[in-house]
Amino acid sequence: MAKLFGYDNPVWRFMGRVADVFFLTVLWGVCCLPVITVGASTSALYYVSLKMVKNREGYLWKSFFKAFRENFAQATAAWLIMLGIGAFLGGDLYFFYGQGQKAAMFVFWIFLVLAVLYLFVAVLIFPLEARLDTKLGNLFLMAFMVSLKNFSWVMLMAVALVCVLALGVFVFWPVLLVGAGAVAYLHSLILVWIVFPKYGWNVEDEETVSADSE
């Protein structure tokens, strides 16, 4: 009986992690409400989830708001840039797809490829912002280069994001209650154990790692 109700029981550990993911999703959602703060909130989400993978997150809300404050300026700038680029690509895709001409469809496919590259950068930009100490321009460059060098893993991260979003929107809406935290945690598993070690970005004693470590 002691083992059944003990903290080290795998079932209880799993339930505890689900509760953490739910709480993290709530924090992220609340802090995204002004819209302009989506970048800072997402950066804080990944800051905590990257630590959760190694059981080093401490108090979730303290870690979250610490990262939210410290990364607010740069994460907000990154978000506004990504939002602008995303709106541009989305508008062009919609426009050229509706033309129905061969030349327009050729341009459409070009923009579709650019949209895929944009998605890859979007998947990486905020976890890298949460983990690395570097300037904004370098951050975008690194997100682009890392996505190309780790194409299959970043593709898996993008697919996981799309699948969780589609599942929550079209199949079972309660998934959205843990969606953001679950996606960030899945992404963090791939980043911490597969991608980051390639560049020396898993330094245990530092809150952030210098981009020079690459």
C-alpha positions in Angstrom: 0.0 0.0 0.0 2.9 2.4 0.8 4.3 1.9 -2.7 0.8 2.4 -4.2 0.4 5.8 -2.7 4.0 6.8 -2.5 5.3 9.8 -4.5 7.7 7.7 -6.5 4.8 5.6 -7.9 4.9 6.0 -11.7 1.2 6.7 -11.9 1.4 9.5 -9.3 4.5 11.0 -11.0 2.6 11.0 -14.3 -0.4 12.6 -12.7 1.8 15.2 -11.1 3.4 16.0 -14.4 0.0 16.4 -16.1 -1.1 18.8 -13.3 2.2 20.8 -13.9 1.5 20.9 -17.6 -2.1 22.1 -17.0 -0.9 24.8 -14.6 1.8 25.9 -17.0 -0.8 26.1 -19.8 -3.0 28.3 -17.6 -0.1 30.6 -16.8 0.7 30.9 -20.5 -2.9 31.5 -21.6 -3.5 34.2 -19.0 -0.2 36.0 -19.8 -1.1 35.9 -23.6 -4.3 37.8 -23.1 -3.0 41.2 -24.0 -1.8 39.6 -27.3 1.3 41.7 -27.4 2.7 39.6 -24.6 2.4 36.3 -26.5 6.1 36.3 -27.2 7.2 36.9 -23.6 4.6 34.3 -22.3 5.8 31.7 -24.8 9.4 32.3 -23.9 8.6 31.8 -20.3 6.6 28.7 -21.1 9.7 27.1 -22.7 12.0 28.4 -20.0 10.0 26.3 -17.5 9.4 23.3 -19.7 13.1 23.0 -20.6 13.8 22.8 -16.9 10.9 20.4 -16.3 12.5 17.8 -18.6 15.4 17.6 -16.1 13.2 18.1 -13.0 14.8 21.4 -12.2 11.8 23.7 -12.6 11.3 24.5 -8.9 8.1 26.5 -8.3 6.5 26.8 -11.7 4.9 30.2 -11.2 8.1 31.7 -9.8 10.2 30.4 -12.7 7.6 31.4 -15.2 7.3 35.0 -14.1 11.0 35.3 -13.6 11.6 34.4 -17.3 8.6 36.5 -18.4 10.2 39.7 -16.8 13.7 39.0 -17.9 12.9 38.1 -21.5 10.0 40.5 -22.1 11.7 43.1 -24.4 13.4 40.7 -26.7 10.7 38.1 -26.8 8.1 40.7 -27.5 10.2 42.1 -30.4 10.6 38.5 -31.8 6.8 37.9 -31.5 6.0 41.2 -33.3 8.4 40.3 -36.1 7.1 36.8 -36.4 3.5 38.1 -36.4 4.2 40.6 -39.2 6.0 37.9 -41.3 3.2 35.4 -40.7 0.5 37.9 -41.7 2.5 38.8 -44.9 2.9 35.1 -45.9 -0.7 34.2 -45.0 -2.0 37.1 -47.1 0.1 36.2 -50.1 -0.8 32.5 -49.9 -4.5 33.4 -49.8 -4.2 35.9 -52.6 -2.2 33.8 -55.1 -4.2 30.6 -54.3 -7.4 32.4 -55.3 -6.1 33.6 -58.7 -6.4 30.2 -60.3 -3.7 30.9 -62.9 -0.5 28.9 -63.6 1.8 31.8 -62.9 -0.1 32.6 -59.7 0.1 29.0 -58.5 3.8 28.9 -59.2 4.2 31.9 -56.9 1.8 30.3 -54.4 4.1 27.2 -54.1 7.1 29.5 -53.6 5.3 31.2 -50.7 4.2 27.8 -49.4 7.9 26.7 -49.1 8.7 30.0 -47.3 5.7 29.4 -45.0 7.2 26.0 -44.0 10.5 27.5 -43.3 8.7 30.2 -41.3 6.9 27.5 -39.3 10.3 25.8 -38.5 11.7 29.1 -37.3 8.6 29.8 -35.3 8.9 26.4 -33.6 12.5 27.2 -32.4 12.7 30.9 -31.9 11.1 31.0 -28.4 12.8 28.0 -26.8 16.1 29.3 -28.1 15.3 32.8 -26.8 14.6 31.2 -23.4 17.8 29.2 -23.4 20.4 31.4 -25.0 21.9 34.8 -24.3 22.2 36.4 -27.7 21.0 39.4 -29.8 17.7 39.3 -31.7 19.3 39.1 -35.2 21.5 36.2 -34.2 18.6 34.5 -32.5 16.7 34.4 -35.8 19.8 33.2 -37.7 20.4 30.5 -35.2 16.8 29.3 -35.3 16.9 29.1 -39.1 20.3 27.3 -39.2 19.4 24.8 -36.4 16.1 24.0 -38.1 18.0 23.1 -41.3 20.6 21.1 -39.6 18.0 19.2 -37.6 15.3 19.1 -40.2 13.7 15.8 -39.2 13.5 16.6 -35.5 12.1 20.1 -36.1 9.6 18.6 -38.6 8.5 16.3 -35.8 8.1 19.3 -33.4 6.0 21.1 -36.0 3.9 18.1 -36.6 3.3 17.6 -32.9 2.2 21.3 -32.6 -0.2 21.0 -35.5 -1.6 17.6 -34.3 -2.3 18.8 -30.7 -3.9 22.0 -32.0 -6.1 20.1 -34.5 -7.0 17.5 -31.9 -8.1 20.3 -29.5 -10.0 22.4 -32.0 -11.7 19.7 -34.1 -11.9 16.5 -32.0 -11.7 17.0 -28.2 -11.6 20.6 -26.9 -10.4 19.7 -23.3 -7.0 18.9 -25.0 -6.5 22.7 -25.2 -6.5 22.9 -21.4 -3.1 21.2 -21.4 -2.2 21.9 -25.1 0.4 24.6 -24.8 2.2 23.0 -21.9 2.1 19.6 -23.5 3.5 20.9 -26.8 6.3 22.8 -25.0 7.1 19.7 -22.9 7.3 17.5 -26.0 9.4 20.0 -27.8 11.7 20.4 -24.7 12.3 16.6 -24.6 13.6 16.7 -28.2 15.6 19.9 -27.6 17.2 18.9 -24.3 18.1 15.3 -25.2 18.8 15.5 -28.9 19.3 19.0 -30.3 20.9 21.1 -27.6 23.7 18.6 -26.8 25.0 19.0 -30.3 25.8 22.7 -29.6 26.8 22.5 -25.9 23.6 24.3 -24.8 22.8 22.0 -21.9 25.0 23.7 -19.3 23.6 22.7 -15.9 25.0 25.6 -13.8 23.8 28.5 -16.0 20.3 30.0 -16.4 21.1 30.9 -20.0 23.9 29.9 -22.3 26.0 32.2 -24.4 25.4 31.8 -28.1 29.2 31.6 -28.5 28.8 28.0 -27.1 27.7 26.9 -30.6 
